[in-house]
Amino acid sequence: MPVDYEVTYILRPGLEDEEADKRVTAISGSVTSHGGEVLNSEKLGKKRLAFEIKNVREGIYAVLRFRSNPDVAKELERQLGLNEDVLRALLVRLDKNALEAEKAGPPP
């Protein structure tokens, strides 16, 4: 049964915009090629990191939301870990209650 996931990842800051866009597209393509459905893919741009990662102080942030089986999410997490352009990645399973609260918006 497909589940909703969100992965936030940080790319190396030395990538040109065009290269970063290619990486974001390739990561989204990896999900679809394994049978997942991409719901939203967004490159947030270059931001300062809270702490240094591999002697780097900033990175290009990107967020990908997708729906897939757990094995597709696990494979994506493995691929992100092997990708030398990805400094850090965090994959979370989205809870139905959290999705409903997000759709409802902030409390009055």
C-alpha positions in Angstrom: 0.0 0.0 0.0 1.5 3.4 -1.0 2.5 5.8 1.7 3.4 9.5 1.5 7.0 10.5 2.2 9.0 13.7 2.3 12.8 13.8 1.9 14.8 17.0 2.5 18.3 16.9 1.2 21.3 19.3 1.0 23.4 19.4 -2.1 27.0 20.6 -2.3 27.1 24.5 -2.6 29.7 24.4 -5.4 27.1 23.1 -7.9 26.0 25.6 -10.6 22.2 26.2 -10.7 21.9 24.1 -13.9 23.8 21.2 -12.3 21.7 21.4 -9.1 18.5 21.4 -11.1 19.8 18.2 -12.9 20.5 16.5 -9.6 17.0 17.5 -8.2 15.4 16.1 -11.4 17.5 12.9 -11.3 16.4 12.3 -7.7 12.8 12.8 -8.6 13.2 10.5 -11.6 14.7 7.8 -9.4 11.4 7.7 -7.5 9.2 7.5 -10.6 11.5 4.9 -12.2 11.0 2.6 -9.2 7.2 2.9 -9.3 6.7 5.9 -7.0 4.6 9.0 -7.7 6.2 12.4 -7.2 3.8 14.8 -5.5 6.0 17.9 -5.3 9.7 18.7 -5.9 11.2 22.0 -4.9 14.7 23.5 -4.8 14.8 25.9 -1.9 18.1 27.4 -2.9 21.4 28.0 -1.1 21.3 28.5 2.7 23.7 28.6 5.6 24.0 25.3 7.5 23.4 25.2 11.2 26.8 23.5 11.6 29.6 22.4 9.3 29.2 19.2 7.3 32.4 17.9 5.7 34.0 21.4 6.1 31.2 23.1 4.3 29.2 26.0 5.8 26.3 26.3 3.3 24.3 24.0 1.0 21.6 23.9 -1.6 18.4 22.7 0.0 15.7 20.7 -1.8 12.5 19.0 -0.7 10.8 16.1 -2.4 7.3 14.7 -1.6 6.3 11.4 -3.0 4.0 8.5 -2.6 5.4 5.0 -2.9 5.8 1.6 -1.3 8.3 1.4 1.6 10.9 -0.4 -0.5 11.1 2.5 -3.0 11.6 5.0 -0.1 14.3 2.7 1.3 16.1 2.5 -2.1 15.9 6.3 -2.5 17.5 6.7 1.0 20.3 4.3 0.0 20.9 6.2 -3.3 21.1 9.6 -1.5 23.6 8.2 0.9 25.8 7.0 -2.0 25.5 10.3 -4.0 28.6 12.4 -3.5 26.7 15.6 -4.3 24.3 15.0 -1.3 25.8 16.3 2.0 22.8 15.2 4.1 19.3 13.7 3.6 16.4 13.2 5.9 13.5 10.9 4.8 10.3 10.9 6.8 7.0 9.1 6.5 4.1 11.6 6.5 1.4 10.8 9.0 -2.2 11.1 7.8 -3.1 13.4 10.7 -0.2 15.7 9.8 -1.3 15.8 6.2 -4.9 16.7 7.3 -3.6 19.4 9.6 -1.5 20.9 6.9 -4.4 21.0 4.5 -6.6 22.7 7.1 -4.0 25.5 7.6 -2.9 27.3 10.8 -5.3 27.5 13.7 -7.5 30.6 13.9 
